[in-house]
Amino acid sequence: MWRTSSYSAENGSCVSIAFPTTGPVAVRDSKQPGGPRLVFPETAWTAFLHRQR
């Protein structure tokens, strides 16, 4: 199931993310649902979310 980021702009510039029960996380441009997807291992996605600012 794809979810749209809560940080997406109101002008339609959205990012959708798929969080499967297990396995890699997928990211896509929500304006092009059939377009390319970036796929990240769970460990890389977790590291990205917990990075220091």
Biopython code that builds the backbone (N, CA, C, O; Angstrom):
import numpy as np
from Bio.PDB.StructureBuilder import StructureBuilder

atoms = [
    (1, "MET", "N", (0.838, -1.171, 0.000)),
    (1, "MET", "CA", (0.000, 0.000, 0.000)),
    (1, "MET", "C", (0.891, 1.244, 0.000)),
    (1, "MET", "O", (1.860, 1.323, 0.755)),
    (2, "TRP", "N", (0.561, 2.193, -0.834)),
    (2, "TRP", "CA", (1.319, 3.435, -0.960)),
    (2, "TRP", "C", (0.706, 4.508, -0.073)),
    (2, "TRP", "O", (-0.515, 4.637, 0.008)),
    (3, "ARG", "N", (1.565, 5.276, 0.592)),
    (3, "ARG", "CA", (1.117, 6.411, 1.407)),
    (3, "ARG", "C", (1.855, 7.658, 0.941)),
    (3, "ARG", "O", (3.029, 7.592, 0.577)),
    (4, "THR", "N", (1.167, 8.789, 0.953)),
    (4, "THR", "CA", (1.770, 10.049, 0.553)),
    (4, "THR", "C", (2.401, 10.720, 1.765)),
    (4, "THR", "O", (1.825, 10.730, 2.853)),
    (5, "SER", "N", (3.564, 11.268, 1.569)),
    (5, "SER", "CA", (4.288, 11.925, 2.646)),
    (5, "SER", "C", (3.494, 13.095, 3.220)),
    (5, "SER", "O", (2.863, 13.845, 2.476)),
    (6, "SER", "N", (3.526, 13.249, 4.541)),
    (6, "SER", "CA", (2.849, 14.378, 5.189)),
    (6, "SER", "C", (3.588, 15.683, 4.930)),
    (6, "SER", "O", (3.045, 16.754, 5.198)),
    (7, "TYR", "N", (4.815, 15.620, 4.414)),
    (7, "TYR", "CA", (5.593, 16.807, 4.095)),
    (7, "TYR", "C", (5.456, 17.227, 2.638)),
    (7, "TYR", "O", (6.122, 18.168, 2.207)),
    (8, "SER", "N", (4.616, 16.557, 1.878)),
    (8, "SER", "CA", (4.448, 16.883, 0.467)),
    (8, "SER", "C", (3.812, 18.253, 0.301)),
    (8, "SER", "O", (2.972, 18.665, 1.101)),
    (9, "ALA", "N", (4.223, 18.948, -0.744)),
    (9, "ALA", "CA", (3.698, 20.283, -1.021)),
    (9, "ALA", "C", (2.255, 20.195, -1.517)),
    (9, "ALA", "O", (1.839, 19.182, -2.078)),
    (10, "GLU", "N", (1.515, 21.253, -1.305)),
    (10, "GLU", "CA", (0.122, 21.294, -1.744)),
    (10, "GLU", "C", (-0.015, 21.505, -3.251)),
    (10, "GLU", "O", (-1.123, 21.449, -3.786)),
    (11, "ASN", "N", (1.094, 21.746, -3.931)),
    (11, "ASN", "CA", (1.046, 21.994, -5.372)),
    (11, "ASN", "C", (1.117, 20.705, -6.193)),
    (11, "ASN", "O", (1.274, 20.761, -7.412)),
    (12, "GLY", "N", (1.004, 19.562, -5.548)),
    (12, "GLY", "CA", (1.021, 18.294, -6.257)),
    (12, "GLY", "C", (2.386, 17.636, -6.327)),
    (12, "GLY", "O", (2.523, 16.555, -6.900)),
    (13, "SER", "N", (3.401, 18.274, -5.750)),
    (13, "SER", "CA", (4.742, 17.678, -5.714)),
    (13, "SER", "C", (4.809, 16.721, -4.544)),
    (13, "SER", "O", (5.218, 17.096, -3.445)),
    (14, "CYS", "N", (4.405, 15.485, -4.782)),
    (14, "CYS", "CA", (4.266, 14.520, -3.688)),
    (14, "CYS", "C", (5.183, 13.325, -3.858)),
    (14, "CYS", "O", (5.557, 12.945, -4.968)),
    (15, "VAL", "N", (5.527, 12.756, -2.739)),
    (15, "VAL", "CA", (6.290, 11.522, -2.696)),
    (15, "VAL", "C", (5.414, 10.481, -2.031)),
    (15, "VAL", "O", (4.825, 10.749, -0.984)),
    (16, "SER", "N", (5.318, 9.300, -2.619)),
    (16, "SER", "CA", (4.578, 8.190, -2.018)),
    (16, "SER", "C", (5.576, 7.133, -1.586)),
    (16, "SER", "O", (6.598, 6.915, -2.237)),
    (17, "ILE", "N", (5.261, 6.482, -0.476)),
    (17, "ILE", "CA", (6.154, 5.483, 0.088)),
    (17, "ILE", "C", (5.352, 4.213, 0.365)),
    (17, "ILE", "O", (4.234, 4.278, 0.876)),
    (18, "ALA", "N", (5.925, 3.067, 0.028)),
    (18, "ALA", "CA", (5.306, 1.769, 0.311)),
    (18, "ALA", "C", (6.124, 1.068, 1.388)),
    (18, "ALA", "O", (7.326, 0.856, 1.231)),
    (19, "PHE", "N", (5.456, 0.711, 2.484)),
    (19, "PHE", "CA", (6.085, 0.018, 3.599)),
    (19, "PHE", "C", (5.531, -1.403, 3.673)),
    (19, "PHE", "O", (4.490, -1.624, 4.292)),
    (20, "PRO", "N", (6.204, -2.362, 3.056)),
    (20, "PRO", "CA", (5.723, -3.735, 3.141)),
    (20, "PRO", "C", (5.929, -4.294, 4.552)),
    (20, "PRO", "O", (6.672, -3.721, 5.350)),
    (21, "THR", "N", (5.277, -5.395, 4.848)),
    (21, "THR", "CA", (5.441, -6.032, 6.151)),
    (21, "THR", "C", (6.907, -6.399, 6.381)),
    (21, "THR", "O", (7.442, -6.178, 7.468)),
    (22, "THR", "N", (7.537, -6.943, 5.384)),
    (22, "THR", "CA", (8.968, -7.237, 5.424)),
    (22, "THR", "C", (9.557, -6.887, 4.074)),
    (22, "THR", "O", (8.850, -6.842, 3.068)),
    (23, "GLY", "N", (10.841, -6.644, 4.059)),
    (23, "GLY", "CA", (11.510, -6.367, 2.795)),
    (23, "GLY", "C", (11.757, -4.893, 2.566)),
    (23, "GLY", "O", (11.570, -4.070, 3.462)),
    (24, "PRO", "N", (12.181, -4.567, 1.350)),
    (24, "PRO", "CA", (12.590, -3.202, 1.040)),
    (24, "PRO", "C", (11.428, -2.196, 1.034)),
    (24, "PRO", "O", (10.262, -2.556, 0.866)),
    (25, "VAL", "N", (11.793, -0.936, 1.223)),
    (25, "VAL", "CA", (10.848, 0.186, 1.187)),
    (25, "VAL", "C", (10.952, 0.813, -0.198)),
    (25, "VAL", "O", (12.056, 0.997, -0.711)),
    (26, "ALA", "N", (9.816, 1.143, -0.812)),
    (26, "ALA", "CA", (9.808, 1.735, -2.149)),
    (26, "ALA", "C", (9.314, 3.181, -2.075)),
    (26, "ALA", "O", (8.434, 3.513, -1.280)),
    (27, "VAL", "N", (9.901, 4.037, -2.926)),
    (27, "VAL", "CA", (9.544, 5.458, -2.992)),
    (27, "VAL", "C", (9.261, 5.795, -4.451)),
    (27, "VAL", "O", (9.977, 5.350, -5.348)),
    (28, "ARG", "N", (8.202, 6.593, -4.686)),
    (28, "ARG", "CA", (7.867, 6.984, -6.061)),
    (28, "ARG", "C", (7.308, 8.406, -6.078)),
    (28, "ARG", "O", (6.957, 8.965, -5.038)),
    (29, "ASP", "N", (7.234, 8.966, -7.261)),
    (29, "ASP", "CA", (6.582, 10.254, -7.492)),
    (29, "ASP", "C", (5.090, 9.961, -7.625)),
    (29, "ASP", "O", (4.684, 9.230, -8.528)),
    (30, "SER", "N", (4.274, 10.521, -6.740)),
    (30, "SER", "CA", (2.849, 10.191, -6.751)),
    (30, "SER", "C", (2.126, 10.707, -7.998)),
    (30, "SER", "O", (1.022, 10.252, -8.297)),
    (31, "LYS", "N", (2.725, 11.641, -8.723)),
    (31, "LYS", "CA", (2.125, 12.112, -9.968)),
    (31, "LYS", "C", (2.290, 11.099, -11.092)),
    (31, "LYS", "O", (1.595, 11.169, -12.105)),
    (32, "GLN", "N", (3.218, 10.151, -10.911)),
    (32, "GLN", "CA", (3.475, 9.122, -11.913)),
    (32, "GLN", "C", (3.453, 7.744, -11.243)),
    (32, "GLN", "O", (4.496, 7.103, -11.118)),
    (33, "PRO", "N", (2.276, 7.288, -10.815)),
    (33, "PRO", "CA", (2.206, 6.023, -10.072)),
    (33, "PRO", "C", (2.749, 4.815, -10.835)),
    (33, "PRO", "O", (3.172, 3.840, -10.213)),
    (34, "GLY", "N", (2.746, 4.857, -12.138)),
    (34, "GLY", "CA", (3.282, 3.741, -12.921)),
    (34, "GLY", "C", (4.735, 3.942, -13.303)),
    (34, "GLY", "O", (5.324, 3.103, -13.984)),
    (35, "GLY", "N", (5.312, 5.049, -12.867)),
    (35, "GLY", "CA", (6.692, 5.375, -13.228)),
    (35, "GLY", "C", (7.715, 4.641, -12.391)),
    (35, "GLY", "O", (7.383, 3.698, -11.672)),
    (36, "PRO", "N", (8.964, 5.076, -12.488)),
    (36, "PRO", "CA", (10.039, 4.400, -11.768)),
    (36, "PRO", "C", (9.906, 4.523, -10.256)),
    (36, "PRO", "O", (9.277, 5.446, -9.738)),
    (37, "ARG", "N", (10.509, 3.578, -9.574)),
    (37, "ARG", "CA", (10.502, 3.556, -8.106)),
    (37, "ARG", "C", (11.929, 3.391, -7.617)),
    (37, "ARG", "O", (12.743, 2.714, -8.244)),
    (38, "LEU", "N", (12.217, 4.013, -6.501)),
    (38, "LEU", "CA", (13.484, 3.782, -5.817)),
    (38, "LEU", "C", (13.200, 2.768, -4.716)),
    (38, "LEU", "O", (12.201, 2.885, -4.006)),
    (39, "VAL", "N", (14.065, 1.781, -4.572)),
    (39, "VAL", "CA", (13.858, 0.733, -3.574)),
    (39, "VAL", "C", (15.060, 0.715, -2.638)),
    (39, "VAL", "O", (16.207, 0.682, -3.084)),
    (40, "PHE", "N", (14.784, 0.736, -1.329)),
    (40, "PHE", "CA", (15.827, 0.783, -0.311)),
    (40, "PHE", "C", (15.693, -0.388, 0.660)),
    (40, "PHE", "O", (14.580, -0.728, 1.063)),
    (41, "PRO", "N", (16.809, -1.008, 1.041)),
    (41, "PRO", "CA", (16.743, -2.027, 2.089)),
    (41, "PRO", "C", (16.215, -1.397, 3.383)),
    (41, "PRO", "O", (16.397, -0.200, 3.610)),
    (42, "GLU", "N", (15.572, -2.191, 4.218)),
    (42, "GLU", "CA", (15.012, -1.675, 5.470)),
    (42, "GLU", "C", (16.065, -0.951, 6.309)),
    (42, "GLU", "O", (15.775, 0.091, 6.899)),
    (43, "THR", "N", (17.277, -1.491, 6.368)),
    (43, "THR", "CA", (18.332, -0.877, 7.185)),
    (43, "THR", "C", (18.714, 0.502, 6.661)),
    (43, "THR", "O", (18.950, 1.413, 7.454)),
    (44, "ALA", "N", (18.778, 0.674, 5.352)),
    (44, "ALA", "CA", (19.112, 1.976, 4.765)),
    (44, "ALA", "C", (17.994, 2.984, 5.022)),
    (44, "ALA", "O", (18.265, 4.148, 5.316)),
    (45, "TRP", "N", (16.742, 2.543, 4.914)),
    (45, "TRP", "CA", (15.604, 3.434, 5.160)),
    (45, "TRP", "C", (15.582, 3.889, 6.623)),
    (45, "TRP", "O", (15.352, 5.064, 6.910)),
    (46, "THR", "N", (15.821, 2.952, 7.542)),
    (46, "THR", "CA", (15.843, 3.291, 8.969)),
    (46, "THR", "C", (16.967, 4.275, 9.263)),
    (46, "THR", "O", (16.768, 5.226, 10.019)),
    (47, "ALA", "N", (18.136, 4.067, 8.685)),
    (47, "ALA", "CA", (19.253, 4.993, 8.874)),
    (47, "ALA", "C", (18.897, 6.379, 8.341)),
    (47, "ALA", "O", (19.232, 7.383, 8.970)),
    (48, "PHE", "N", (18.235, 6.447, 7.207)),
    (48, "PHE", "CA", (17.815, 7.722, 6.629)),
    (48, "PHE", "C", (16.849, 8.457, 7.578)),
    (48, "PHE", "O", (16.984, 9.661, 7.797)),
    (49, "LEU", "N", (15.892, 7.731, 8.128)),
    (49, "LEU", "CA", (14.910, 8.352, 9.017)),
    (49, "LEU", "C", (15.521, 8.837, 10.326)),
    (49, "LEU", "O", (15.030, 9.796, 10.921)),
    (50, "HIS", "N", (16.570, 8.192, 10.771)),
    (50, "HIS", "CA", (17.177, 8.537, 12.058)),
    (50, "HIS", "C", (18.464, 9.335, 11.942)),
    (50, "HIS", "O", (19.225, 9.431, 12.905)),
    (51, "ARG", "N", (18.714, 9.910, 10.769)),
    (51, "ARG", "CA", (19.943, 10.680, 10.569)),
    (51, "ARG", "C", (19.943, 11.923, 11.454)),
    (51, "ARG", "O", (18.887, 12.423, 11.842)),
    (52, "GLN", "N", (21.119, 12.404, 11.760)),
    (52, "GLN", "CA", (21.265, 13.624, 12.561)),
    (52, "GLN", "C", (21.178, 14.832, 11.643)),
    (52, "GLN", "O", (21.703, 14.818, 10.530)),
    (53, "ARG", "N", (20.524, 15.858, 12.109)),
    (53, "ARG", "CA", (20.398, 17.089, 11.293)),
    (53, "ARG", "C", (21.474, 18.064, 11.650)),
    (53, "ARG", "O", (21.538, 19.152, 11.078)),
]
sb = StructureBuilder()
sb.init_structure("model")
sb.init_model(0)
sb.init_chain("A")
sb.init_seg("    ")
for serial, (resi, resn, name, xyz) in enumerate(atoms, 1):
    if name == "N":
        sb.init_residue(resn, " ", resi, " ")
    sb.init_atom(name, np.array(xyz, "f"), 0.0, 1.0, " ", f" {name:<3s}", serial, name[0])
structure = sb.get_structure()
